[in-house]
Amino acid sequence: QVQLVESGGGLVQPGGSLRLSCAASGSIFSIYAMGWYRQAPGKQRELVAIITSGGATNYADSVKGRFIISRDNAKNAVYLQMNSLKPEDTAVYYCNAVLTRDSATLVPIPYWGQGTQVTVSS
């Protein structure tokens, strides 16, 4: 079993900041990439940011310059520092990890957290 547990969501005013955390645990051999996705009501889930095991990052255009993704490989953890938050950032944020559970597995599989609500409102 693999579990991803997120924390750090909540209610914040426009212009404020939040930091999301996610830790992966369980039967894990190697994590290739970790990232954050979000889904607003009535919209499809979209990529927010992703980071590889080597530290390469990619961001959605809508969050570039405001959000920073980081990772602690030793803790199997990923973080999302969200600054200058806007009402349009309101969504459920999901942690994602692409990983293998043993050395015999060649194709990594994505796993998801349960989601954490971020609401930006005055």
TORNU-526225 format. One record per atom (N, C-alpha, C): residue number from 1; chain; atom name; x, y, z. Coordinates in steps of 0.1 Angstrom, whole numbers, plus 2048, in hexadecimal, padded with zeros to 3 digits. Example, Ala and Ser with C-alpha at 12.3 -4.5 7.8 and 13.67 -1.06 7.14 Angstrom:
<rs>
[r 1,"A","N",[884,7C7,84E]]
[r 1,"A","CA",[87B,7D3,84E]]
[r 1,"A","C",[884,7DF,84E]]
[r 2,"A","N",[880,7EA,847]]
[r 2,"A","CA",[889,7F5,847]]
[r 2,"A","C",[881,800,84F]]
</rs>
This chain:
<rs>
[r 1,"A","N",[808,7F4,800]]
[r 1,"A","CA",[800,800,800]]
[r 1,"A","C",[809,80C,800]]
[r 2,"A","N",[804,817,7F9]]
[r 2,"A","CA",[80A,824,7F9]]
[r 2,"A","C",[800,82E,7FD]]
[r 3,"A","N",[804,837,806]]
[r 3,"A","CA",[7FB,842,80A]]
[r 3,"A","C",[802,84F,808]]
[r 4,"A","N",[7FA,859,803]]
[r 4,"A","CA",[7FF,867,802]]
[r 4,"A","C",[7F6,86F,80B]]
[r 5,"A","N",[7FB,876,815]]
[r 5,"A","CA",[7F4,87E,81E]]
[r 5,"A","C",[7F7,88C,81D]]
[r 6,"A","N",[7ED,895,819]]
[r 6,"A","CA",[7EF,8A3,818]]
[r 6,"A","C",[7EB,8AA,824]]
[r 7,"A","N",[7F1,8B6,826]]
[r 7,"A","CA",[7ED,8BF,830]]
[r 7,"A","C",[7F0,8CE,82C]]
[r 8,"A","N",[7EA,8D7,833]]
[r 8,"A","CA",[7ED,8E5,831]]
[r 8,"A","C",[7E3,8ED,82A]]
[r 9,"A","N",[7D8,8E7,826]]
[r 9,"A","CA",[7CE,8EF,81F]]
[r 9,"A","C",[7C6,8F8,829]]
[r 10,"A","N",[7BD,900,824]]
[r 10,"A","CA",[7B5,909,82D]]
[r 10,"A","C",[7B0,915,825]]
[r 11,"A","N",[7AB,91E,82D]]
[r 11,"A","CA",[7A5,92B,828]]
[r 11,"A","C",[7B0,936,82A]]
[r 12,"A","N",[7B2,93D,81F]]
[r 12,"A","CA",[7BB,948,81F]]
[r 12,"A","C",[7B6,954,817]]
[r 13,"A","N",[7B9,960,81B]]
[r 13,"A","CA",[7B5,96C,813]]
[r 13,"A","C",[7BD,96D,807]]
[r 14,"A","N",[7B7,974,7FD]]
[r 14,"A","CA",[7BF,977,7F0]]
[r 14,"A","C",[7CC,97E,7F4]]
[r 15,"A","N",[7D7,97A,7ED]]
[r 15,"A","CA",[7E4,97F,7F0]]
[r 15,"A","C",[7EC,978,7FB]]
[r 16,"A","N",[7E5,96F,802]]
[r 16,"A","CA",[7EB,967,80C]]
[r 16,"A","C",[7F3,95B,807]]
[r 17,"A","N",[7F8,954,811]]
[r 17,"A","CA",[801,948,80E]]
[r 17,"A","C",[7FC,93C,815]]
[r 18,"A","N",[7FF,930,810]]
[r 18,"A","CA",[7FD,924,816]]
[r 18,"A","C",[808,91A,812]]
[r 19,"A","N",[80B,910,81A]]
[r 19,"A","CA",[815,906,817]]
[r 19,"A","C",[80E,8F9,818]]
[r 20,"A","N",[80E,8F1,80D]]
[r 20,"A","CA",[809,8E4,80D]]
[r 20,"A","C",[814,8DA,80F]]
[r 21,"A","N",[811,8CF,816]]
[r 21,"A","CA",[81B,8C4,818]]
[r 21,"A","C",[815,8B7,814]]
[r 22,"A","N",[81D,8AE,810]]
[r 22,"A","CA",[818,8A1,80C]]
[r 22,"A","C",[824,897,80F]]
[r 23,"A","N",[820,88C,816]]
[r 23,"A","CA",[82A,882,819]]
[r 23,"A","C",[825,874,814]]
[r 24,"A","N",[82E,86D,80D]]
[r 24,"A","CA",[82A,860,808]]
[r 24,"A","C",[830,855,811]]
[r 25,"A","N",[828,84B,814]]
[r 25,"A","CA",[82D,840,81D]]
[r 25,"A","C",[828,833,818]]
[r 26,"A","N",[82E,828,81D]]
[r 26,"A","CA",[82A,81B,819]]
[r 26,"A","C",[835,814,811]]
[r 27,"A","N",[830,80B,809]]
[r 27,"A","CA",[839,802,801]]
[r 27,"A","C",[83E,80A,7F5]]
[r 28,"A","N",[849,811,7F7]]
[r 28,"A","CA",[84F,81A,7EC]]
[r 28,"A","C",[85D,816,7E9]]
[r 29,"A","N",[860,814,7DC]]
[r 29,"A","CA",[86E,811,7D8]]
[r 29,"A","C",[874,81E,7D3]]
[r 30,"A","N",[86E,824,7CA]]
[r 30,"A","CA",[874,831,7C4]]
[r 30,"A","C",[869,83A,7BF]]
[r 31,"A","N",[86A,847,7C3]]
[r 31,"A","CA",[861,851,7BE]]
[r 31,"A","C",[867,859,7B3]]
[r 32,"A","N",[861,85A,7A8]]
[r 32,"A","CA",[867,860,79C]]
[r 32,"A","C",[863,86F,79C]]
[r 33,"A","N",[856,872,79F]]
[r 33,"A","CA",[852,880,79E]]
[r 33,"A","C",[847,881,7A9]]
[r 34,"A","N",[846,88D,7AE]]
[r 34,"A","CA",[83B,891,7B7]]
[r 34,"A","C",[835,89E,7B2]]
[r 35,"A","N",[829,8A0,7B5]]
[r 35,"A","CA",[823,8AC,7B0]]
[r 35,"A","C",[816,8B0,7B7]]
[r 36,"A","N",[810,8BB,7B3]]
[r 36,"A","CA",[804,8C0,7B8]]
[r 36,"A","C",[7FA,8C3,7AC]]
[r 37,"A","N",[7EE,8BE,7AE]]
[r 37,"A","CA",[7E3,8C1,7A4]]
[r 37,"A","C",[7D8,8C8,7AC]]
[r 38,"A","N",[7CF,8CE,7A5]]
[r 38,"A","CA",[7C4,8D4,7AB]]
[r 38,"A","C",[7B7,8D2,7A3]]
[r 39,"A","N",[7AC,8D3,7AA]]
[r 39,"A","CA",[79F,8D1,7A3]]
[r 39,"A","C",[795,8DB,7A9]]
[r 40,"A","N",[791,8E5,7A1]]
[r 40,"A","CA",[787,8EE,7A6]]
[r 40,"A","C",[779,8E9,7A2]]
[r 41,"A","N",[76E,8ED,7A9]]
[r 41,"A","CA",[761,8E8,7A6]]
[r 41,"A","C",[75D,8EA,798]]
[r 42,"A","N",[758,8E0,791]]
[r 42,"A","CA",[754,8E0,784]]
[r 42,"A","C",[75F,8E0,779]]
[r 43,"A","N",[76C,8DE,77E]]
[r 43,"A","CA",[777,8DF,775]]
[r 43,"A","C",[77F,8D2,776]]
[r 44,"A","N",[787,8CF,76C]]
[r 44,"A","CA",[78F,8C3,76C]]
[r 44,"A","C",[79B,8C5,775]]
[r 45,"A","N",[7A1,8BA,779]]
[r 45,"A","CA",[7AD,8BA,781]]
[r 45,"A","C",[7B8,8BF,778]]
[r 46,"A","N",[7C1,8C8,77E]]
[r 46,"A","CA",[7CC,8CE,776]]
[r 46,"A","C",[7D9,8CD,77D]]
[r 47,"A","N",[7E3,8CD,776]]
[r 47,"A","CA",[7F1,8CD,77C]]
[r 47,"A","C",[7F4,8DB,781]]
[r 48,"A","N",[7F9,8DB,78D]]
[r 48,"A","CA",[7FE,8E8,793]]
[r 48,"A","C",[80D,8E8,792]]
[r 49,"A","N",[814,8DE,797]]
[r 49,"A","CA",[822,8DE,797]]
[r 49,"A","C",[827,8D0,799]]
[r 50,"A","N",[833,8CD,794]]
[r 50,"A","CA",[838,8C0,795]]
[r 50,"A","C",[847,8C1,797]]
[r 51,"A","N",[84D,8B7,79E]]
[r 51,"A","CA",[85C,8B7,7A0]]
[r 51,"A","C",[861,8A9,79F]]
[r 52,"A","N",[86C,8A7,798]]
[r 52,"A","CA",[871,89A,796]]
[r 52,"A","C",[87B,897,7A2]]
[r 53,"A","N",[880,88A,7A2]]
[r 53,"A","CA",[889,886,7AD]]
[r 53,"A","C",[896,88E,7AC]]
[r 54,"A","N",[899,893,7A0]]
[r 54,"A","CA",[8A5,89B,79E]]
[r 54,"A","C",[8A3,8AA,7A0]]
[r 55,"A","N",[897,8AE,7A3]]
[r 55,"A","CA",[895,8BC,7A6]]
[r 55,"A","C",[88F,8C4,79B]]
[r 56,"A","N",[88D,8BF,78F]]
[r 56,"A","CA",[888,8C7,784]]
[r 56,"A","C",[879,8C9,787]]
[r 57,"A","N",[875,8D6,784]]
[r 57,"A","CA",[867,8DA,787]]
[r 57,"A","C",[860,8DF,77B]]
[r 58,"A","N",[853,8DE,77C]]
[r 58,"A","CA",[84A,8E3,771]]
[r 58,"A","C",[83E,8E9,778]]
[r 59,"A","N",[839,8F5,773]]
[r 59,"A","CA",[82E,8FB,779]]
[r 59,"A","C",[823,8FF,76F]]
[r 60,"A","N",[817,8FF,773]]
[r 60,"A","CA",[80C,904,76B]]
[r 60,"A","C",[80F,913,769]]
[r 61,"A","N",[80C,918,75D]]
[r 61,"A","CA",[80E,927,75B]]
[r 61,"A","C",[807,92F,765]]
[r 62,"A","N",[7FB,92B,76A]]
[r 62,"A","CA",[7F3,933,773]]
[r 62,"A","C",[7FA,935,781]]
[r 63,"A","N",[804,92D,784]]
[r 63,"A","CA",[80A,92E,791]]
[r 63,"A","C",[818,931,791]]
[r 64,"A","N",[81E,932,785]]
[r 64,"A","CA",[82C,936,784]]
[r 64,"A","C",[82F,943,78B]]
[r 65,"A","N",[83A,943,793]]
[r 65,"A","CA",[83E,950,799]]
[r 65,"A","C",[836,951,7A7]]
[r 66,"A","N",[82C,949,7AA]]
[r 66,"A","CA",[825,94A,7B6]]
[r 66,"A","C",[827,93E,7BF]]
[r 67,"A","N",[827,932,7B9]]
[r 67,"A","CA",[828,926,7C0]]
[r 67,"A","C",[836,920,7BE]]
[r 68,"A","N",[83B,919,7C9]]
[r 68,"A","CA",[848,912,7C8]]
[r 68,"A","C",[846,904,7CD]]
[r 69,"A","N",[84A,8FA,7C5]]
[r 69,"A","CA",[84A,8EC,7C9]]
[r 69,"A","C",[857,8E8,7CE]]
[r 70,"A","N",[858,8E0,7D8]]
[r 70,"A","CA",[865,8DB,7DD]]
[r 70,"A","C",[862,8CC,7E2]]
[r 71,"A","N",[86D,8C6,7E4]]
[r 71,"A","CA",[86C,8B7,7E7]]
[r 71,"A","C",[877,8B3,7F1]]
[r 72,"A","N",[874,8AA,7FA]]
[r 72,"A","CA",[87E,8A4,803]]
[r 72,"A","C",[87E,895,800]]
[r 73,"A","N",[888,891,7F8]]
[r 73,"A","CA",[888,883,7F4]]
[r 73,"A","C",[88A,879,800]]
[r 74,"A","N",[891,87D,80A]]
[r 74,"A","CA",[893,875,815]]
[r 74,"A","C",[886,872,81D]]
[r 75,"A","N",[87D,87C,81C]]
[r 75,"A","CA",[870,87A,823]]
[r 75,"A","C",[865,876,81A]]
[r 76,"A","N",[868,874,80D]]
[r 76,"A","CA",[85D,871,804]]
[r 76,"A","C",[852,87C,804]]
[r 77,"A","N",[857,888,805]]
[r 77,"A","CA",[84D,893,807]]
[r 77,"A","C",[84E,89E,7FC]]
[r 78,"A","N",[843,8A4,7FA]]
[r 78,"A","CA",[843,8AF,7F0]]
[r 78,"A","C",[83B,8BB,7F7]]
[r 79,"A","N",[83F,8C7,7F3]]
[r 79,"A","CA",[839,8D3,7F9]]
[r 79,"A","C",[835,8DD,7EE]]
[r 80,"A","N",[82B,8E5,7F1]]
[r 80,"A","CA",[827,8EF,7E8]]
[r 80,"A","C",[825,8FC,7EF]]
[r 81,"A","N",[82E,905,7ED]]
[r 81,"A","CA",[82D,913,7F3]]
[r 81,"A","C",[825,91B,7EA]]
[r 82,"A","N",[819,920,7EE]]
[r 82,"A","CA",[811,928,7E6]]
[r 82,"A","C",[810,936,7EB]]
[r 83,"A","N",[814,93F,7E3]]
[r 83,"A","CA",[815,94D,7E7]]
[r 83,"A","C",[80C,955,7DD]]
[r 84,"A","N",[808,961,7E2]]
[r 84,"A","CA",[800,96A,7DA]]
[r 84,"A","C",[7F4,963,7D5]]
[r 85,"A","N",[7ED,95C,7DE]]
[r 85,"A","CA",[7E1,954,7DA]]
[r 85,"A","C",[7D6,95D,7D5]]
[r 86,"A","N",[7CF,957,7CB]]
[r 86,"A","CA",[7C4,95E,7C4]]
[r 86,"A","C",[7B7,955,7C6]]
[r 87,"A","N",[7AC,95B,7C5]]
[r 87,"A","CA",[79F,954,7C7]]
[r 87,"A","C",[79E,948,7BD]]
[r 88,"A","N",[7A4,94A,7B1]]
[r 88,"A","CA",[7A4,93F,7A7]]
[r 88,"A","C",[7AD,933,7AA]]
[r 89,"A","N",[7B5,935,7B5]]
[r 89,"A","CA",[7BD,929,7BA]]
[r 89,"A","C",[7B4,920,7C3]]
[r 90,"A","N",[7A8,924,7C6]]
[r 90,"A","CA",[7A0,91C,7CE]]
[r 90,"A","C",[79D,90E,7C7]]
[r 91,"A","N",[7A0,903,7CE]]
[r 91,"A","CA",[79E,8F6,7C9]]
[r 91,"A","C",[7A2,8EC,7D3]]
[r 92,"A","N",[79F,8DF,7D0]]
[r 92,"A","CA",[7A4,8D4,7D8]]
[r 92,"A","C",[7B2,8D1,7D2]]
[r 93,"A","N",[7BC,8D1,7DA]]
[r 93,"A","CA",[7CA,8CE,7D5]]
[r 93,"A","C",[7CD,8BF,7D9]]
[r 94,"A","N",[7D2,8B8,7CE]]
[r 94,"A","CA",[7D6,8AA,7D0]]
[r 94,"A","C",[7E5,8A8,7CE]]
[r 95,"A","N",[7EA,8A0,7D7]]
[r 95,"A","CA",[7F8,89C,7D5]]
[r 95,"A","C",[7F9,890,7CC]]
[r 96,"A","N",[803,88F,7C4]]
[r 96,"A","CA",[805,884,7BB]]
[r 96,"A","C",[814,87F,7BC]]
[r 97,"A","N",[816,872,7BC]]
[r 97,"A","CA",[823,86D,7BC]]
[r 97,"A","C",[824,861,7B1]]
[r 98,"A","N",[82E,862,7A9]]
[r 98,"A","CA",[830,857,79F]]
[r 98,"A","C",[83B,84F,7A4]]
[r 99,"A","N",[838,842,7A6]]
[r 99,"A","CA",[842,83A,7AD]]
[r 99,"A","C",[841,82B,7AA]]
[r 100,"A","N",[84C,824,7AE]]
[r 100,"A","CA",[84C,816,7AD]]
[r 100,"A","C",[84C,810,7BB]]
[r 101,"A","N",[847,804,7BD]]
[r 101,"A","CA",[846,7FE,7CA]]
[r 101,"A","C",[850,7F3,7CC]]
[r 102,"A","N",[857,7EF,7C2]]
[r 102,"A","CA",[862,7E6,7C3]]
[r 102,"A","C",[86B,7E7,7B8]]
[r 103,"A","N",[877,7E0,7B9]]
[r 103,"A","CA",[881,7E1,7AE]]
[r 103,"A","C",[87D,7DA,7A1]]
[r 104,"A","N",[874,7D1,7A2]]
[r 104,"A","CA",[870,7CA,796]]
[r 104,"A","C",[866,7D1,78D]]
[r 105,"A","N",[860,7DC,793]]
[r 105,"A","CA",[856,7E4,78B]]
[r 105,"A","C",[85D,7EE,782]]
[r 106,"A","N",[85B,7ED,775]]
[r 106,"A","CA",[861,7F6,76C]]
[r 106,"A","C",[85A,803,769]]
[r 107,"A","N",[84C,802,76A]]
[r 107,"A","CA",[844,80D,767]]
[r 107,"A","C",[83F,813,773]]
[r 108,"A","N",[842,820,776]]
[r 108,"A","CA",[83D,826,783]]
[r 108,"A","C",[82E,829,781]]
[r 109,"A","N",[827,829,78D]]
[r 109,"A","CA",[819,82B,78E]]
[r 109,"A","C",[816,837,796]]
[r 110,"A","N",[80C,83F,792]]
[r 110,"A","CA",[808,84B,799]]
[r 110,"A","C",[7FF,847,7A5]]
[r 111,"A","N",[801,84E,7B0]]
[r 111,"A","CA",[7F9,84D,7BC]]
[r 111,"A","C",[7F4,85B,7C0]]
[r 112,"A","N",[7E8,85B,7C6]]
[r 112,"A","CA",[7E2,868,7CA]]
[r 112,"A","C",[7DF,869,7D9]]
[r 113,"A","N",[7E0,875,7DE]]
[r 113,"A","CA",[7DB,878,7EB]]
[r 113,"A","C",[7CC,87B,7EB]]
[r 114,"A","N",[7C7,87D,7F7]]
[r 114,"A","CA",[7B8,87F,7F8]]
[r 114,"A","C",[7B4,88D,7F5]]
[r 115,"A","N",[7BD,896,7F4]]
[r 115,"A","CA",[7B9,8A4,7F1]]
[r 115,"A","C",[7B8,8AD,7FD]]
[r 116,"A","N",[7BC,8B9,7FB]]
[r 116,"A","CA",[7BA,8C3,806]]
[r 116,"A","C",[7B4,8D0,800]]
[r 117,"A","N",[7AA,8D6,807]]
[r 117,"A","CA",[7A3,8E1,801]]
[r 117,"A","C",[7AB,8EE,804]]
[r 118,"A","N",[7AD,8F6,7F9]]
[r 118,"A","CA",[7B2,903,7FB]]
[r 118,"A","C",[7A8,90D,7F6]]
[r 119,"A","N",[7A4,916,7FE]]
[r 119,"A","CA",[79A,920,7FB]]
[r 119,"A","C",[7A0,92E,7FD]]
[r 120,"A","N",[7A0,936,7F2]]
[r 120,"A","CA",[7A5,944,7F3]]
[r 120,"A","C",[799,94D,7F1]]
[r 121,"A","N",[797,954,7FC]]
[r 121,"A","CA",[78B,95D,7FD]]
[r 121,"A","C",[78C,967,808]]
[r 122,"A","N",[787,973,805]]
[r 122,"A","CA",[787,97D,80F]]
[r 122,"A","C",[77A,97D,818]]
</rs>
